[in-house]
Amino acid sequence: SETLWEIAKAEVEKRGRNGSEGDGVEIGEKSVFFIGSKNGGKTTIILRCLDRDEPPKPTLALEYTYGRRAKGHNTPKDIAHFWELGGGTSLLDLISIPITSDTLRTFSIVLVLDLSKPNDLWPTMENLLQATRSHVDKVMMKLGKTNSKAASEMRQKMWSNMQKDHPPHIVNGNTANNFFRFLCMT
């Protein structure tokens, strides 16, 4: 029978082989950045993720909140960092705050579009995705200059998490009932 120390040592060695130790990221820690249409429902989605039953308030600029959940008894809690960009496309400069070389490893972006404003869908999506992509490229280029091995490993890890036949995008269309009403009128 193994002792507690042998079990702990085996777990540390296993984590070291999997590359999860020493990368500065806590197990089960993720960051999600909600961008999209003004009044598109980003705050509502975040509140639902956090199981908070409170009315959403308008996001003024960039907001941060977090949630923790235990997987089980005596296990580390999963931590989710939620960032939300308010103002639609008017505050694109703030994208640089939550997306850094430290957070990029565990980062996801959710684009929320207001389907009740069909004429704004494409420009909103295009502006937000271009600004985000541009900033991510800058962060990766800067990281590549200071630590090319880390940048290369990060690129490989990011793409290995993606399915080969599935593009790495999440687009959430809200207020669909208004969108379908618009389609029926045209």
C-alpha positions as CSV (number, residue, x, y, z in Angstrom):
1,S,0.0,0.0,0.0
2,E,1.2,3.5,-0.9
3,T,1.8,6.1,1.6
4,L,0.3,9.6,1.4
5,W,3.7,11.0,0.4
6,E,4.1,8.5,-2.4
7,I,0.7,9.4,-3.8
8,A,1.4,13.1,-3.5
9,K,4.8,12.7,-5.2
10,A,3.2,10.7,-8.1
11,E,0.6,13.4,-8.5
12,V,3.2,16.2,-8.7
13,E,5.2,14.2,-11.2
14,K,2.1,13.6,-13.3
15,R,1.3,17.3,-13.4
16,G,4.8,18.1,-14.3
17,R,4.7,15.8,-17.3
18,N,1.4,17.3,-18.4
19,G,2.9,20.8,-18.3
20,S,0.4,22.1,-15.8
21,E,2.9,22.9,-13.1
22,G,5.0,26.0,-13.2
23,D,3.0,27.8,-15.8
24,G,1.5,30.3,-13.4
25,V,-2.0,29.1,-13.9
26,E,-4.1,27.5,-11.1
27,I,-5.8,24.3,-11.9
28,G,-9.3,24.9,-13.2
29,E,-8.7,28.6,-13.7
30,K,-10.2,30.2,-16.9
31,S,-10.9,33.7,-18.1
32,V,-13.9,34.6,-20.3
33,F,-14.2,38.0,-22.1
34,F,-17.7,39.0,-23.2
35,I,-17.7,41.5,-26.0
36,G,-20.5,42.5,-28.3
37,S,-23.5,44.7,-29.0
38,K,-24.4,47.5,-26.6
39,N,-27.4,46.2,-24.5
40,G,-27.0,42.8,-26.1
41,G,-27.3,40.7,-22.9
42,K,-23.7,40.1,-21.9
43,T,-24.3,41.0,-18.3
44,T,-27.4,38.7,-18.2
45,I,-25.3,35.8,-19.5
46,I,-22.6,36.4,-16.9
47,L,-25.2,36.6,-14.1
48,R,-26.7,33.3,-15.2
49,C,-23.3,31.6,-15.2
50,L,-22.7,32.8,-11.7
51,D,-26.2,31.7,-10.6
52,R,-27.0,35.3,-9.4
53,D,-30.6,36.3,-9.4
54,E,-30.3,40.0,-9.7
55,P,-31.3,42.5,-12.4
56,P,-28.5,43.4,-14.8
57,K,-27.1,46.9,-14.7
58,P,-25.7,48.7,-17.7
59,T,-21.9,48.2,-18.1
60,L,-20.2,51.5,-18.2
61,A,-16.8,50.5,-19.6
62,L,-15.0,47.3,-18.6
63,E,-16.2,45.2,-15.7
64,Y,-14.7,42.3,-13.9
65,T,-16.2,39.6,-11.7
66,Y,-15.3,36.1,-10.8
67,G,-17.0,32.9,-9.6
68,R,-15.7,29.8,-7.8
69,R,-17.1,26.3,-7.8
70,A,-15.9,23.2,-6.0
71,K,-15.7,20.0,-8.1
72,G,-16.0,17.9,-5.0
73,H,-15.0,17.5,-1.4
74,N,-11.4,18.4,-0.6
75,T,-10.6,19.4,-4.2
76,P,-9.4,22.7,-5.5
77,K,-12.1,25.1,-6.7
78,D,-12.5,26.0,-10.3
79,I,-12.2,29.7,-10.8
80,A,-13.8,31.6,-13.6
81,H,-12.8,35.2,-14.3
82,F,-15.4,37.1,-16.2
83,W,-14.6,40.3,-18.1
84,E,-17.2,42.4,-19.9
85,L,-16.7,45.2,-22.4
86,G,-19.5,47.7,-22.3
87,G,-20.4,50.2,-25.0
88,G,-20.4,48.0,-28.0
89,T,-17.6,49.1,-30.3
90,S,-17.1,52.5,-28.6
91,L,-14.5,51.3,-26.1
92,L,-12.2,49.1,-28.2
93,D,-9.1,50.5,-26.5
94,L,-10.1,48.7,-23.3
95,I,-9.6,45.3,-24.9
96,S,-5.9,45.5,-23.9
97,I,-6.6,45.3,-20.2
98,P,-7.9,41.8,-19.8
99,I,-5.9,40.2,-22.6
100,T,-2.3,39.9,-21.5
101,S,0.5,37.4,-21.9
102,D,-0.3,36.1,-18.4
103,T,-4.0,35.6,-19.1
104,L,-3.9,34.5,-22.7
105,R,-3.2,30.9,-21.8
106,T,-6.6,30.4,-20.3
107,F,-8.6,33.0,-22.2
108,S,-11.9,32.6,-24.2
109,I,-13.8,35.3,-26.0
110,V,-17.6,35.3,-26.3
111,L,-19.1,37.6,-28.9
112,V,-22.7,38.5,-28.0
113,L,-24.8,40.1,-30.8
114,D,-28.1,41.8,-30.5
115,L,-30.3,40.3,-33.2
116,S,-32.9,43.0,-32.8
117,K,-30.5,45.3,-34.7
118,P,-29.7,43.4,-37.8
119,N,-28.1,46.4,-39.6
120,D,-25.5,46.6,-36.8
121,L,-24.6,42.9,-36.6
122,W,-21.8,42.8,-39.2
123,P,-20.1,46.1,-38.3
124,T,-20.2,45.2,-34.6
125,M,-18.8,41.7,-35.1
126,E,-16.1,42.8,-37.6
127,N,-14.9,45.8,-35.4
128,L,-14.7,43.8,-32.2
129,L,-13.1,40.7,-33.7
130,Q,-10.5,42.8,-35.6
131,A,-9.6,44.8,-32.6
132,T,-9.3,41.6,-30.4
133,R,-7.3,39.7,-33.0
134,S,-5.0,42.7,-33.5
135,H,-4.3,42.9,-29.7
136,V,-3.8,39.1,-29.3
137,D,-1.3,39.2,-32.2
138,K,0.6,42.1,-30.5
139,V,0.7,40.2,-27.2
140,M,2.0,37.1,-28.9
141,M,4.6,39.0,-30.9
142,K,5.8,40.7,-27.7
143,L,5.9,37.4,-25.9
144,G,7.8,35.9,-28.8
145,K,10.5,38.5,-28.5
146,T,11.0,38.0,-24.8
147,N,10.4,34.2,-24.7
148,S,10.0,32.5,-28.1
149,K,9.7,29.0,-26.6
150,A,6.8,30.1,-24.3
151,A,5.1,31.8,-27.3
152,S,5.5,28.7,-29.5
153,E,4.2,26.4,-26.7
154,M,1.2,28.7,-26.1
155,R,0.3,28.7,-29.8
156,Q,0.5,24.9,-29.9
157,K,-1.6,24.6,-26.7
158,M,-4.3,27.0,-28.0
159,W,-4.7,25.2,-31.3
160,S,-4.6,21.7,-29.7
161,N,-7.7,22.6,-27.7
162,M,-9.6,23.3,-30.9
163,Q,-11.4,20.7,-32.9
164,K,-9.9,20.4,-36.4
165,D,-13.3,20.9,-38.1
166,H,-14.6,23.6,-35.8
167,P,-13.5,27.2,-35.9
168,P,-12.6,28.7,-32.5
169,H,-15.5,31.1,-32.2
170,I,-18.5,31.5,-29.9
171,V,-21.1,33.8,-31.2
172,N,-24.3,34.3,-29.1
173,G,-27.2,36.0,-30.8
174,N,-29.6,37.5,-28.3
175,T,-33.1,39.0,-28.6
176,A,-33.9,36.5,-31.4
177,N,-37.7,37.1,-31.1
178,N,-37.2,40.7,-32.2
179,F,-34.9,39.5,-35.1
180,F,-37.6,37.1,-36.4
181,R,-40.2,39.8,-36.1
182,F,-38.0,42.1,-38.2
183,L,-37.5,39.3,-40.8
184,C,-41.3,38.8,-41.1
185,M,-41.9,42.5,-41.7
186,T,-39.4,42.7,-44.6
